[in-house]
Amino acid sequence: MKEASLKLKMHIQNADIMQNGAERVVLNAMLGMFAVLALCYVFFLGNMVVNIVERRTLESEARTLADEVSDLELTYLATTNTIDVALSHSLGFEEIKPNFATRKPLTAHFGFGSNTPNHEL
């Protein structure tokens, strides 16, 4: 048995499939490119999985935030319905009458409509 295995080993060592050095270079280049492509595939596939998981997490957080915003909107609407003039007076606010600033029309200053120029600005 040992003799048969030694004989097989000798035949394998003597059998050189590639006789030309160029063929060996091409084969090594092809195997190297295959390894690079396999690594790129693994990288891109892992990146896609991470992005999918992150997107699902962000969607979950967005739903939680949307629920929180709707609760705050309901609280705001309920609070605004309770505010009236009586509440503002009880809190010490007073109603004031607004005073508006007005000015005379420009035609009064420049004397439009008369033939004499008005230099009294």
C-alpha positions in Angstrom: 0.0 0.0 0.0 2.8 2.3 0.9 4.5 1.5 -2.3 1.4 2.3 -4.4 1.0 5.7 -2.7 4.7 6.6 -3.3 4.3 5.6 -6.9 1.1 7.8 -7.3 2.9 10.7 -5.6 5.8 10.4 -8.1 3.4 10.4 -11.1 1.7 13.5 -9.8 5.0 15.3 -9.3 6.2 14.3 -12.8 2.9 15.3 -14.5 3.3 19.0 -15.1 0.1 20.2 -16.7 1.4 23.6 -17.6 4.4 23.5 -19.8 4.5 27.2 -20.7 5.2 30.0 -18.1 2.7 32.3 -19.9 -0.1 29.8 -19.2 0.8 29.7 -15.5 0.8 33.6 -15.4 -2.7 33.7 -17.0 -4.0 31.1 -14.7 -2.6 32.9 -11.6 -4.1 36.2 -12.9 -7.5 34.6 -13.4 -7.4 33.0 -9.9 -6.4 36.4 -8.5 -9.2 38.2 -10.2 -11.6 35.5 -9.0 -10.4 36.1 -5.5 -10.8 39.9 -5.8 -14.3 39.6 -7.3 -15.3 37.2 -4.5 -14.1 39.6 -1.9 -15.9 42.5 -3.6 -19.1 40.4 -3.7 -18.8 39.6 0.0 -18.2 43.3 0.8 -21.1 44.6 -1.2 -23.5 41.9 0.1 -22.5 42.7 3.7 -22.9 46.4 3.0 -26.4 45.8 1.6 -27.4 43.8 4.7 -26.2 46.5 7.0 -28.0 49.2 5.1 -31.3 47.2 5.1 -31.1 46.7 8.9 -30.3 50.4 9.4 -33.2 51.4 7.2 -35.6 49.3 9.1 -34.3 50.8 12.4 -34.8 54.3 11.0 -38.3 53.5 9.8 -39.2 52.2 13.3 -37.8 55.4 14.8 -39.7 57.6 12.3 -42.9 55.8 13.2 -42.2 56.4 16.9 -41.5 60.1 16.3 -44.6 60.5 14.2 -46.7 59.1 17.0 -45.0 61.4 19.5 -45.7 64.4 17.2 -49.4 63.5 16.8 -49.7 63.2 20.6 -48.1 66.7 21.0 -50.4 68.1 18.4 -53.5 66.8 20.3 -52.1 68.2 23.5 -51.6 71.6 21.8 -55.1 71.6 20.4 -56.6 70.7 23.8 -54.6 73.5 25.4 -55.5 76.2 22.9 -59.2 75.4 23.3 -59.0 76.3 27.0 -57.4 79.7 26.5 -59.8 82.6 26.4 -60.1 86.2 27.5 -61.1 85.4 31.1 -58.0 83.2 31.6 -55.7 85.9 30.3 -57.3 88.4 32.7 -56.8 86.0 35.6 -53.2 85.6 34.6 -52.7 89.4 34.8 -52.8 90.3 31.1 -54.8 93.4 30.0 -56.3 94.2 26.7 -54.8 97.3 25.1 -56.0 99.5 22.3 -53.5 99.7 19.5 -52.1 103.0 18.4 -51.1 103.1 14.8 -48.5 105.4 13.3 -49.8 107.3 10.3 -48.2 109.8 8.0 -49.5 112.4 5.7 -49.7 111.5 2.0 -46.7 112.5 -0.1 -48.8 114.8 -2.3 -49.2 117.2 0.6 -45.4 117.6 1.0 -44.4 118.1 -2.5 -47.3 120.2 -3.7 -48.3 118.0 -6.6 -51.2 119.4 -8.5 -50.0 123.1 -8.3 -47.8 124.8 -10.9 -45.4 126.3 -8.4 -42.6 124.1 -6.9 -42.7 123.6 -3.2 -39.3 124.1 -1.6 -40.4 124.1 2.0 -39.7 120.5 3.0 
